[in-house]
C-alpha cells in the first residue's frame, strides 16, 4: 500500500513501477477510476487482465477471474492489480478486493493488490480488519525537506540539460517554504519563476521573483 498527499509523486512512482514490471513474467492490471460498484469492479479487473468473455452473474465473473489467475500461475506469471486513488473505493468494493485475495494456491496468493491513494486510505484499510491484516508492505510518501528540495531542483535542471544552477540559494528556501516540499507545487513554482526570470533577463531566479509569484496568487 502506497499513500501520500496530493502532488507528492504517487502517480509517478506507480508509472515507474508499471514500466519496470511491464515485461514477463508479470501481468498487470491498472484501475485508474475506482469509483465503481462491486460488479463493475470485477468487470474492470477482468478487462484489465485481458478477459474478453461477458458472463451474466457475479459468480461467473469470479470464476473467470479465478481461472485466469490459475492460468497465470501455470504460465509462471505474477498477477498484479494496481488500484489508484484507492481512498475513493467503496466499502462494498473493498470487500470484493478481500475476496480476490482469497484466491490462493499452495499457501500463495494468486493475485497481488497494490493500493495507491491519499492519506485517508490508511484509515479506510485499517477499518477493514480482514483486509488490513493482508497488507504486507505499507509506505507513506512524505513531502521533501529543504535539502531534498534543493537536490530535486538541481536534478530537474540537470535533466533539462542545464549544468549551472539557475536558482539562488535563498530562492530555493522560499520555494520550499511556499510549497511545503510538495513536488508538484515545486515544479509549478520553479517553472513560473524561470519564466518570469527569463522575461526580466535575470540569469538567476531570486527570492524576490519567487515571493512575487506567490503574492500574485499564481501558485495553486
N, C-alpha and C positions, 0 to 999 in steps of 0.2 A: 504494500500500500504506500502510495506517494502522495503527500499533502503539502500544501503551501499556499501563501497568499496570492491573489491575482497579480500577475506580472512577474512572478519570481522564477519562471522558466520551466514550469511543469510540462507544458506542451512541447517545448523544445527538447527537453530530456526524453519525452515519450517518442518523439520522431527519431531521435538518435537511437533509442532502444530498438525501435522497429527496423531501422536501417541495418543495425548490427545483427539482427536476428532474421533478416528477410530471406536469407538463403536456407537451404536444407541444413539441418533436419527439423526445422520449425514451421508450423502452420499458425499464422497469426490472424486473429480477428480483432478489428478495432471499432468500437462503438463510440462515436463522437457525440451522439444525441441520445442520452439515456432516459429521456422523459417519455417512457413507453409503458404500456400496460404489460402484464405478465405474458400473454400470448404473443403480443407484438415483439417483446424482448426475445423470446425463444425463436421467433421467425427471423429476427435480425441476426441473432447469433448463427443460426443455420445458414443464412445468406452469406455472412462473413466467412464462414468455413466452407463455402462452395457447394452447399446442399441445394439442389435445384428442385427436388420434389416438393409438392404442396399438399400436405395432409390436411385433414379437416378438424382434428381434435388435438388437444394439448398432449394427451398420452402418446399420440402418434409422433408429434414433434419431438418429444423427449426420447422416444425410441430411435428416431432418425439420428438425433444428436449422439445418443449412446453408441449406435453402430458406427458413426463417423469417428468418434473418439477411439473406439477399439481398433478401427481400421488404421488410424494414425499410429497407434502403439505398435501394431503388427508391422507397419512400414518404418518403424524406428523414428517416428516423428513426435516431437513435443508440441502439444496444442496449447497456445497461449491466447487468452481473451483479455484485451485491454479495454477498460471502461473509463472514458474521460468524463470529466465533470460529474463524477460519481456521487457527489453530495446531493445531486438532483434526483437520484434513483428513489423510487417509492419503496415503502416497506414491503409491498407485495412482490416487487421485482427483486429486492434483496433476498426474499425467501426463495425465489427461483435460482438466484446465484448460489444460495446454500444447497439447493437440490442438485445443481450441476456439480458441486464439489463432492456430492455423494457418489458420483461415478468413479469407482476405484477398481483396481485390479492388482491382486497380489500386493496389497498394502501400499499402493502408489496411486496418486491422483491421476485421472485420465486427462484432466484439464487444469491449467494454471491460470488463475484470475488475477489480473493486475488492476487494482482500483486507483484512480488518479483523481484528486479533487481538492477543493478548498478546505481550510482547517476544520470546518464543521463536519467534514466526512469522518474524522476521528471519533467524534461523539456519536454519529449515526451508527457506525460499526460497533462501537463499544456497547450500544444499547441492544445489540442482537448477539447474545452470548454464543450461540452455536456458530455464528459466522466469525465473531471476534476471536474465538479460540483457534480458528484455522488460518489466521493471518500470521504467516511465518516471518515476514520482513516488513518493518514499518520505518519509513523515512520521511522526515518533515524538512522541507527546504526553508532555510532562514534567509532573510534579506542579507545583503553584503554589509560588512563593516567598512570603515573608512579605507583601510588598507586594501580590502577586496575591491572596493570601488575604484581606487587608483589603478590597481593592476588590470581591472576589467576595461577601463577606458583606454589604457595603454595597449591592451591586447586588441581591442577593436580597431584602433588606429593602425596597428601593425598589419592586421588582416586586410585593411583597406590600402596597404602599400605605403603608409606614412611612417617613417622611422623617427622623425622628430616630434616630440610631444607638443601638441597644439593647445594644451590646457595648462594654465598657470596653476601651481600647487594650491593656491587659495581658491581658485575656481573649482578645483576638484572637491575641496572641502565644502564649498557652497552647494555643489551638485549633490554631494552625499547628504547634507543637511536637508535639502529641499525634497529629495526623493526617498529618504529613509532607507536607502540601499536597495530599492526595488529595481531590478534590471530593466524592465520595460520603461519605467519612468526615467532611468538613467539614459537609456537610448534616446528617448524623445527630447530630453533636455540637452543632451550633447549635440544632437542633430540641429536643434534650433540655435544653440549657441554658436556652432560653426557657421551656420547660415548668416546669422547676424554679424558675427565677426568678419566674415568674408565681405558682407555688404559695406562694412566700415573700414575695409582694408587693414584690419588688425591681423597681425601674424600669430598672435596668441590670444586665446579666449581668456578674458579677465574675469575676476569675481563680479565686477560691475555689470558685465554683459549677462551673466547668469542671473543676478539679482533683478535686473530689468525685465527679463523674460518672465520670471515668477511674479513680479509685481504687476505686470500687464495681464496676468491670468492666462498665459499661453500654455502653461503646463497643466495637463489633466492627469 
